[in-house]
Amino acid sequence: MVSRTLFVDTKVVLFDVFTYQDDDFYNLISQLAGPDEAALLKIQGIRTVNAFLRIPNIFDVFNINVKEVNDIKTKTCFILENNNYIVKSGIKDSIEYLRDLFGRKQGELLKNTNRKRRTISNVSSNTTATPNNSLQTITDTIQFSTTTTSTIEAIDHRSFIIQSIDEWCLKHADEIGISDLKFVEGTDYVVTLSSGFAHIRCACRGSARLPKQGKNFRLSNFYRHLKGRRCSMLKAKQQMHNINSNPSNNVSIDEETSSQRTTTENIPILSSDSTTLTGSKRRSSLSDINGSRKKQQKN
């Protein structure tokens, strides 16, 4: 068979495709590939392009024997008599196309980012001793460069945060009890950057604001959340790891997941600014006030 390189038109998506999440992302996948491919990503909680690119094999989920997965498996695979499966060629090709498309678009974004950085550097070095007739050109270039600075910084901060979390996973994998511990951005957590501020929202609905430290953000609040043993996302990973390590261990995942979700509903957004006044304190305060009033009336 003669190998050939297929042309992929990256213009079918814009650079803001890396900001898509949830319904916007699934609608895009449905348009580019199809509704079955979108459903395959949605059932795995893959909600962004970055999350999609960071998962090596999308079809590993078919090894899980649950109804939701089996429903999609029957649409996207051939089911053999021995209950094994073969992914349909069209589905496999669509996923490979998406990976190729988004990967090339990411490469273009990095090239543009580096080009804009060089432009800013060149403008800065050429602003001295500039003739008057070139002043307007330099001014226009500076204005163009300024509009891209925030985007460049956001990319740098996001990369730093993701890399820091990856390093934390490697460092604490043995302590947590998951040898291949890894958190996927867009699935296990979402990073939001805006006007010099950043915060992480965990898949368990807890969130942490990241304080600025020098040029980067400090992730100590998020790490404290993970080590506080109240994160249902991390508990679910531990449970799945234990099940995979001990196939004979018959555990009811649905019941434990349900109880974890119930507990998670009552977990507040991670913050150290709020205070709580219990009902017992209120009652004791009211009894003290009433007692003092009775003493005054007797006097």
N, C-alpha and C positions, 0 to 999 in steps of 0.2 A: 504494500500500500504506500502510495506516494504521500509524504507529509506536506502540509501546506499551512501557511499562516493566514488566518482569516482576518479581514479588515473589520475593526470595531470603531464605529463612529461615536466618539465620546461627546459630540455636540448634542446628543439626544437628552443629556442631563446637564444642568448647570452646576456651578461650584457650590451653590447653597444646598445641594443634595445631602451634604454631610451634616446639615442641621435638621434634616427631616427625622421625625420620630413618630411612633404609634400609627395612627390612621394615615397621615401623610406618607409615611414610609411604605405601609402596606398597599396603599393605592398606587404608588409608583411601581412597586414590584408586580402588582397585578397588570399594570399597563405594559411593562417591559417584558414580562415573562408569562404570567397567567395567574388566575385565581388560586389554582392548586399550589403553585409555588409560594404565593403569599400566605396561604393557610399553613403551609409547612413551616414557614418562618414564625408565624404568629403563635402557633402552639408551643414553640420553644422559647417564647419571650424575646426573640431577636427583634429589637425595636428601632435600630438605627443601622446605617451603612457601616459604621465603624465596628459595631458588634458583629455584623455579618462577616466582615473581612477577617475578624480575629478568631473565628471558629473554623477549624481545619476541615471538618467533615460534617456537613449539614444532615446527612442521612444516618448518622449514628443513632438518632432518636428512634429509628425503626426497630432497634433491638429491645425496646421497652414494650412490654405486652400490656397495654391499657387501651380502653375503648377509644379514647380520643385519637390516639396515635394510629390504631388499627383502621379507623374510618378514613384517615388520610392515606394510609398505606395502600388500601384497596383502590384508591384513585390514582396513585402515582407509581404503583409497583405491580409486577406480576407475582401472584402468590402461588408457590409451588405446592405439590401434594404433601411434601414433608414439612410444610409450614415455613420453609425458607422463602426468601423473596428476591426479586431482581428489579432494581429501579428502572423504570421505562427510559428509553434512550432520550426521548424528547425532554423529560423532566431533568435528567442529568445534564443534558446539553444547555438547558435554560439556566440552571444554577451556575454552570461553568461560564456562561456568557455574562451573567451578572457579576461574578467575581472578577472576570477579565475587565469588564467595563468600569466597575468602581475602582479597581486597582489602577487602571490607566488614568482615570480621572484624578485619583489621589496623587499620582506622580506629576500630573500637569499642575496641580495646585501647589505642590512643593517647589516645582520649577518657577512658577510665577512668584511665589513668596520669596525665593532667593533672589530673583531678578529685581523685585521691588526693594529688597534690602540693599542691593548694590546701587540702585538708583538713589536711594536716600543718602548712602555714603558718598556717592559722586557729587551730588548736589551740595552736601555739606562741605566738601573739600574745594569746590569751585565757586563758592559765594564771595570769596575775597578777590579784590581787584577785577571786578566784572564790568565790562563796558555797559553804558546806559541802554544801548539798543538791544542788549541781551537780557536786561533785567526782567522784562515781562515773561520771557521764556522760563527763566529760573523760578520766578514767582509761581507760574502755572505748575511747574514740576513739583515744587514744594507742596502746593495745595493738593495735588494728586497723591503725593507720597503720604501726606498727613492723613488723608482719608483711609489709607490702607494700614496705617500703623496699628490701630486697635485690632484689626483682623489678624495681623502678624503676631501681636502679643497674645491674643486669645489662643492661637494655635500653639504657641510656645508654652503657655500656662497649662493647656489641656494635656499636652504631651508630657510635661513634667509631672502632673498629677497622676496620669495613668501609669507612667513609669515608676513613680514612688509607690503606688499601690501594688504593682507587680513585684517590686523588691520586698515590700512588707510581707506579701504572701510567701515568697521563698524563705524569708527569715523565720516566719512563725508557723510554717507548715507542720513541723513535728509537734509543736506545742498544741496546735489545734487538732491534730490527729488526722490530717488529710495530706497525704504525700504529694499529690498533684494539685494543691490548692491554687486556685486562680479565680479572680473576679473579672468579669467581662463588662466593660463600659457600655452602657446602653441596655444591658440586660440585668446585671446585678446592682448597678448603680448608675446614676445620671449626674454629670457635671454641668453646672450652669455658671457661665461667666458673664458679668455685666458691669461695665463702668468701674473697673478696679475691684469688684467684689466677686467672691466665688463661694459656692456651697455645693454639697453633695447630697443627693437624695438616694437613700438606700432602697432596695427592692422591698424591704420590710416596712416601708413608709416612714421610717425615721430619717431625719436630715440633720446635717451639721454644717454650720458656717465655717469657712476656712479663713483664719486670720492671715494677714499679709506679713511676711517676714523677709525683708530685703526686697529682691525682685520677684520672689516666688511666694507661693502660699504654703502654709504649714497645715499638715493633715492630722494633727494630734487629736482633734475633736472626733474625727471619723474613726481613727484607730481606737479611741476610748469606747466608742459605740460598739465596735466589733468585739472588743475584749470584755465588754460588760455582760456577756452571756444572755442578752435579751434580744438579740438579732435573729429573727426567724429565718432570714435568708441564709445565714451561716449555719443555723441548726439544720435546715433542710439539706444543705450540702454535706454536713456531717452524717446525717441519716442516710443519704443516698450512698455515701462512701462506705458506710458500714454494711449496707445491703449488698453492694457490689463485692465487698471483701468477704462477706459471709452469705452466699446464695441460699443456704438452707435456713437462714434466719427469717421466719415468717412474721413480718411486721406489717401492721395495717397502716399504710402511708396516709390514706384518706383521713382517718380519725385523728392522727397526730398532727397532720397539716391543718385540719380544721381547728384544733385546739390552739395551735400556734397563731393562726389568723385571728382568733378571738382575743388572744392575749395581746397581739400586735395592735389591735384597734385602740387599746387604751394606752399605748406608748406615745408620749408627746413628742413634738418636734424637739430635736436636741438643742437645748438652750440652758444657760445658767442664769438667765435674767428673771425668771418667774419665781414667785414664792407661793406657798399653799397654806391656807388656814383651815384646820380641820374643824369638824362640827363639834368635837368635844371641847376644843379651846373656846369656841364661841359660847357654848353653854356655860363653861366655868366663868367666862368674863361677865355674862349676864347675871349669874348668881351672885358674883361679887358686887355688882352694881346695885342689885336689889337689896342685898344685905346692908350695904352702907346707907341706903335710903331709909330702911326701917330703923336703924340706929339713930339717924337724924330726927325721925318723927318722935321716938321715945324721949329724946332729949328736949 
